[in-house]
Amino acid sequence: MSTNTTGRWEYHIEKVYGVLSVERLNALGADRWDLVSAATGVDNAQVLIFKRPGATLAEQITIDQRTRVQGEREAGA
C-alpha cells in the first residue's frame, strides 16, 4: 500500500473483460497504482478500482512545466 503525504488521492478504474494481463498489472504497479477494490459489473466485466497518492505541489509544478514545454515543442515542430 502506498504512503500518502499529500492527503489527496488519484483514482483509476479499469473494466476488464476476461483476464487482465501480467504486463498490464506490472505497468499499473510501475505507475504506483494500488488495487483497492474489485467487483463484477452488470455486463459481467470485472471493475477494478486503483488509487495512488496525489502529486505534491512540487511534483505538480514539475508536471505542469513539462506539459507546457512539450506543448511548445509540438507547436514549433
DSSP file (Angstrom, degrees, kcal/mol; ACC not computed):
  #  RESIDUE AA STRUCTURE BP1 BP2  ACC     N-H-->O    O-->H-N    N-H-->O    O-->H-N    TCO  KAPPA ALPHA  PHI   PSI    X-CA   Y-CA   Z-CA
    1    1 A M              0   0    0      0, 0.0     2,-0.1     0, 0.0    51,-0.1   0.000 360.0 360.0 360.0 139.2    0.0    0.0    0.0
    2    2 A S        -     0   0    0     49,-0.2     2,-0.4    30,-0.1    32,-0.0  -0.431 360.0-124.1 -76.4 148.1    1.3    3.5   -0.9
    3    3 A T        -     0   0    0     -2,-0.1     2,-0.6    50,-0.0    -1,-0.1  -0.784  22.2-151.5 -89.2 135.5    2.1    6.1    1.7
    4    4 A N        +     0   0    0     -2,-0.4     5,-0.0     1,-0.1    -2,-0.0  -0.919  27.8 162.9-115.6 110.6    0.2    9.3    1.2
    5    5 A T  S    S+     0   0    0     -2,-0.6    -1,-0.1    49,-0.2    -2,-0.0   0.519  74.4  60.8 -98.8  -7.7    1.8   12.5    2.4
    6    6 A T  S    S-     0   0    0      2,-0.3    -1,-0.1    48,-0.2     3,-0.1   0.692  95.4-132.1 -91.5 -19.7   -0.3   14.9    0.4
    7    7 A G  S    S+     0   0    0      1,-0.3     2,-0.3    47,-0.1    -3,-0.0   0.455  76.1 100.5  79.5  -0.5   -3.7   13.9    1.8
    8    8 A R        -     0   0    0     46,-0.2    46,-2.7    47,-0.0     2,-0.3  -0.871  55.7-157.5-117.1 151.8   -5.0   13.6   -1.7
    9    9 A W  E     -A   53   0A   0     -2,-0.3     2,-0.4    44,-0.3    46,-0.0  -0.941   8.3-147.4-126.1 149.5   -5.6   10.6   -3.8
   10   10 A E  E     -A   52   0A   0     42,-2.8    42,-1.8    -2,-0.3     2,-0.3  -0.893  20.3-154.0-107.0 146.3   -5.9    9.9   -7.5
   11   11 A Y  E     -A   51   0A   0     -2,-0.4     2,-0.4    40,-0.2    40,-0.2  -0.914  11.3-172.1-124.1 150.6   -8.3    7.1   -8.7
   12   12 A H  E     -A   50   0A   0     38,-2.3    38,-3.1    -2,-0.3     2,-0.5  -0.996   7.3-157.8-141.4 133.6   -8.3    4.9  -11.8
   13   13 A I  E     -A   49   0A   0     -2,-0.4     2,-0.4    36,-0.2    36,-0.2  -0.955   6.0-170.0-117.4 130.7  -11.0    2.5  -12.9
   14   14 A E  E     -A   48   0A   0     34,-2.6    34,-3.1    -2,-0.5     2,-0.6  -0.975   9.9-155.3-116.9 130.4  -10.3   -0.4  -15.3
   15   15 A K  E     -A   47   0A   0     -2,-0.4     2,-0.5    32,-0.2    32,-0.2  -0.934  18.9-165.6-101.2 124.8  -13.1   -2.5  -16.8
   16   16 A V  E     -A   46   0A   0     30,-3.1    30,-3.0    -2,-0.6     2,-0.6  -0.946  16.5-166.7-119.5 125.8  -11.8   -5.9  -17.7
   17   17 A Y  S    S-     0   0    0     -2,-0.5     2,-0.5    28,-0.2    28,-0.1  -0.947  76.0 -15.8-106.0 112.5  -13.5   -8.5  -19.9
   18   18 A G  S    S-     0   0    0     -2,-0.6     2,-0.4     2,-0.0    28,-0.1  -0.839 120.9 -11.6  96.4-130.8  -11.6  -11.8  -19.4
   19   19 A V        -     0   0    0     -2,-0.5     2,-0.5     0, 0.0    -2,-0.1  -0.912  57.3-130.4-117.1 134.3   -8.2  -11.7  -17.8
   20   20 A L        -     0   0    0     -2,-0.4    -4,-0.0    -4,-0.1    -2,-0.0  -0.704  38.1-119.1 -78.4 127.5   -6.0   -8.7  -17.0
   21   21 A S     >  -     0   0    0     -2,-0.5     4,-2.3     1,-0.1     5,-0.2  -0.247   8.6-122.8 -70.9 155.0   -2.5   -9.4  -18.3
   22   22 A V  H  > S+     0   0    0      1,-0.2     4,-2.7     2,-0.2     5,-0.2   0.870 114.5  57.1 -61.1 -37.3    0.5   -9.6  -16.1
   23   23 A E  H  > S+     0   0    0      2,-0.2     4,-2.1     1,-0.2    -1,-0.2   0.909 107.3  46.9 -62.0 -42.1    2.1   -6.9  -18.4
   24   24 A R  H  > S+     0   0    0      2,-0.2     4,-2.5     1,-0.2    -2,-0.2   0.919 112.2  49.9 -66.7 -43.1   -0.8   -4.6  -17.7
   25   25 A L  H  X S+     0   0    0     -4,-2.3     4,-2.5     1,-0.2    -2,-0.2   0.913 111.2  49.4 -61.2 -42.0   -0.7   -5.3  -13.9
   26   26 A N  H  X S+     0   0    0     -4,-2.7     4,-2.4     2,-0.2    -1,-0.2   0.885 110.0  51.3 -63.8 -38.3    3.1   -4.6  -14.0
   27   27 A A  H  X S+     0   0    0     -4,-2.1     4,-1.4     2,-0.2    -2,-0.2   0.916 110.7  48.1 -65.1 -42.6    2.5   -1.3  -15.9
   28   28 A L  H  <>S+     0   0    0     -4,-2.5     5,-2.6     1,-0.2     3,-0.2   0.920 112.7  49.0 -62.9 -42.9   -0.1   -0.2  -13.3
   29   29 A G  H ><5S+     0   0    0     -4,-2.5     3,-1.8     1,-0.2    -2,-0.2   0.886 107.1  54.8 -63.3 -39.4    2.3   -1.1  -10.5
   30   30 A A  H 3<5S+     0   0    0     -4,-2.4    -1,-0.2     1,-0.3    -2,-0.2   0.812 105.8  53.2 -64.1 -29.0    5.1    0.8  -12.1
   31   31 A D  T 3<5S-     0   0    0     -4,-1.4    -1,-0.3    -3,-0.2    -2,-0.2   0.251 123.0-109.7 -89.4  12.7    2.9    3.8  -12.2
   32   32 A R  T < 5 +     0   0    0     -3,-1.8     2,-0.4     1,-0.2    -3,-0.2   0.637  64.5 154.3  73.0  18.4    2.3    3.4   -8.4
   33   33 A W      < -     0   0    0     -5,-2.6     2,-0.4    -6,-0.2    -1,-0.2  -0.655  26.8-160.2 -80.2 132.0   -1.4    2.3   -8.8
   34   34 A D  E     -B   51   0A   0     17,-2.4    17,-2.2    -2,-0.4     2,-0.4  -0.942  19.9-123.3-110.6 131.2   -2.6    0.1   -5.9
   35   35 A L  E     +B   50   0A   0     -2,-0.4    15,-0.3    15,-0.2     3,-0.1  -0.608  37.2 165.8 -72.5 125.4   -5.7   -2.1   -6.3
   36   36 A V  E     +     0   0A   0     13,-3.1     2,-0.3    -2,-0.4    14,-0.2   0.583  59.8  13.4-116.5 -17.3   -8.3   -1.2   -3.7
   37   37 A S  E     -B   49   0A   0     12,-1.5    12,-2.8     2,-0.0     2,-0.3  -0.985  51.6-171.2-160.0 148.1  -11.5   -2.8   -4.9
   38   38 A A  E     +B   48   0A   0     -2,-0.3     2,-0.3    10,-0.2    10,-0.2  -0.996  17.1 158.4-141.4 137.6  -12.7   -5.4   -7.4
   39   39 A A  E     -B   47   0A   0      8,-1.8     8,-3.6    -2,-0.3     2,-0.5  -0.964  41.3-106.3-150.6 163.3  -16.3   -6.2   -8.3
   40   40 A T  E     -B   46   0A   0     -2,-0.3     6,-0.2     6,-0.2     5,-0.0  -0.861  37.9-141.1 -96.5 126.2  -18.3   -7.7  -11.2
   41   41 A G    >   -     0   0    0      4,-3.7     3,-1.8    -2,-0.5    -1,-0.0  -0.196  29.2 -96.5 -79.0 174.4  -20.2   -5.1  -13.2
   42   42 A V  T 3  S+     0   0    0      1,-0.3    -1,-0.1     2,-0.1    -2,-0.0   0.835 126.6  51.9 -59.1 -34.8  -23.7   -5.5  -14.7
   43   43 A D  T 3  S-     0   0    0      2,-0.1    -1,-0.3     1,-0.0     3,-0.1   0.160 122.8-105.3 -90.9  19.4  -22.2   -6.6  -18.0
   44   44 A N  S <  S+     0   0    0     -3,-1.8     2,-0.2     1,-0.3    -2,-0.1   0.562  77.5 137.8  67.5  11.2  -20.1   -9.3  -16.3
   45   45 A A        -     0   0    0    -28,-0.1    -4,-3.7     1,-0.0     2,-0.5  -0.587  60.5-115.4 -79.2 149.0  -16.9   -7.2  -16.7
   46   46 A Q  E     -AB  16  40A   0    -30,-3.0   -30,-3.1    -6,-0.2     2,-0.7  -0.761  26.4-152.4 -82.2 128.0  -14.6   -7.0  -13.7
   47   47 A V  E     -AB  15  39A   0     -8,-3.6    -8,-1.8    -2,-0.5     2,-0.5  -0.917  13.1-170.0-105.8 114.9  -14.4   -3.5  -12.4
   48   48 A L  E     -AB  14  38A   0    -34,-3.1   -34,-2.6    -2,-0.7     2,-0.5  -0.906   6.1-159.4-110.2 129.3  -11.1   -2.8  -10.8
   49   49 A I  E     -AB  13  37A   0    -12,-2.8   -13,-3.1    -2,-0.5   -12,-1.5  -0.937  12.4-177.6-112.4 125.1  -10.5    0.4   -8.8
   50   50 A F  E     -AB  12  35A   0    -38,-3.1   -38,-2.3    -2,-0.5     2,-0.3  -0.824   3.3-171.7-115.8 154.7   -7.0    1.6   -8.2
   51   51 A K  E     +AB  11  34A   0    -17,-2.2   -17,-2.4    -2,-0.3   -40,-0.2  -0.983   5.6 178.6-142.4 157.9   -5.7    4.5   -6.2
   52   52 A R  E     -A   10   0A   0    -42,-1.8   -42,-2.8    -2,-0.3   -19,-0.1  -0.973  43.2 -80.7-149.7 158.7   -2.3    6.3   -5.7
   53   53 A P  E     -A    9   0A   0      0, 0.0   -44,-0.3     0, 0.0     3,-0.1  -0.326  50.8-114.2 -61.2 141.5   -1.1    9.3   -3.7
   54   54 A G        -     0   0    0    -46,-2.7   -48,-0.2     1,-0.1   -49,-0.2  -0.324  41.3 -86.3 -70.2 160.1   -1.8   12.6   -5.4
   55   55 A A        -     0   0    0      1,-0.1    -1,-0.1     4,-0.1     2,-0.0  -0.363  40.2-120.8 -67.6 143.7    1.2   14.7   -6.6
   56   56 A T     >  -     0   0    0      1,-0.1     4,-2.8    -3,-0.1     5,-0.2  -0.309  34.5 -99.9 -71.7 169.0    2.8   17.1   -4.1
   57   57 A L  H  > S+     0   0    0      1,-0.2     4,-2.4     2,-0.2     5,-0.2   0.915 125.8  50.1 -58.3 -43.7    2.8   20.7   -5.0
   58   58 A A  H  > S+     0   0    0      1,-0.2     4,-1.9     2,-0.2    -1,-0.2   0.909 112.4  47.0 -63.0 -41.9    6.4   20.4   -6.2
   59   59 A E  H  > S+     0   0    0      2,-0.2     4,-2.5     1,-0.2    -2,-0.2   0.906 111.4  51.2 -65.6 -40.9    5.6   17.4   -8.3
   60   60 A Q  H  X S+     0   0    0     -4,-2.8     4,-2.8     2,-0.2    -2,-0.2   0.887 108.3  51.4 -65.2 -39.0    2.5   19.1   -9.8
   61   61 A I  H  X S+     0   0    0     -4,-2.4     4,-2.5     2,-0.2    -1,-0.2   0.926 111.4  48.3 -62.0 -43.6    4.6   22.2  -10.8
   62   62 A T  H  X S+     0   0    0     -4,-1.9     4,-2.5     2,-0.2    -2,-0.2   0.915 112.0  48.8 -62.8 -43.6    7.1   19.9  -12.5
   63   63 A I  H  X S+     0   0    0     -4,-2.5     4,-2.4     2,-0.2    -2,-0.2   0.926 112.3  48.6 -61.4 -45.7    4.3   18.0  -14.3
   64   64 A D  H  X S+     0   0    0     -4,-2.8     4,-2.2     1,-0.2    -2,-0.2   0.898 111.8  49.2 -63.0 -41.1    2.7   21.3  -15.4
   65   65 A Q  H  X S+     0   0    0     -4,-2.5     4,-2.6     2,-0.2    -1,-0.2   0.922 111.2  49.2 -63.9 -44.1    6.1   22.7  -16.6
   66   66 A R  H  X S+     0   0    0     -4,-2.5     4,-2.5     1,-0.2    -2,-0.2   0.909 111.3  49.7 -62.1 -42.4    6.8   19.5  -18.6
   67   67 A T  H  X S+     0   0    0     -4,-2.4     4,-2.2     2,-0.2    -1,-0.2   0.910 111.7  48.8 -62.4 -42.8    3.4   19.6  -20.2
   68   68 A R  H  X S+     0   0    0     -4,-2.2     4,-2.2     2,-0.2    -2,-0.2   0.926 112.4  47.4 -63.8 -45.1    3.8   23.3  -21.2
   69   69 A V  H  X S+     0   0    0     -4,-2.6     4,-2.4     1,-0.2    -2,-0.2   0.904 111.6  50.6 -65.0 -41.7    7.3   22.6  -22.7
   70   70 A Q  H  X S+     0   0    0     -4,-2.5     4,-2.4     1,-0.2    -1,-0.2   0.900 110.4  50.4 -62.7 -40.3    6.1   19.6  -24.6
   71   71 A G  H  X S+     0   0    0     -4,-2.2     4,-2.1     1,-0.2    -2,-0.2   0.899 110.4  49.3 -62.9 -41.5    3.2   21.7  -26.0
   72   72 A E  H  X S+     0   0    0     -4,-2.2     4,-1.7     2,-0.2    -2,-0.2   0.891 111.3  49.5 -65.8 -39.4    5.6   24.4  -27.1
   73   73 A R  H  X S+     0   0    0     -4,-2.4     4,-0.9     2,-0.2    -2,-0.2   0.911 112.0  47.8 -64.8 -43.0    7.9   21.9  -28.8
   74   74 A E  H  < S+     0   0    0     -4,-2.4     3,-0.4     1,-0.2    -2,-0.2   0.869 110.8  51.2 -67.0 -36.2    4.9   20.3  -30.6
   75   75 A A  H  < S+     0   0    0     -4,-2.1    -1,-0.2     1,-0.2    -2,-0.2   0.841 111.6  48.1 -68.3 -32.8    3.6   23.7  -31.7
   76   76 A G  H  <        0   0    0     -4,-1.7    -1,-0.2     1,-0.2    -2,-0.2   0.618 360.0 360.0 -82.0 -13.0    7.1   24.7  -33.0
   77   77 A A     <        0   0    0     -4,-0.9    -1,-0.2    -3,-0.4    -2,-0.1   0.470 360.0 360.0 -80.1 360.0    7.5   21.4  -34.9
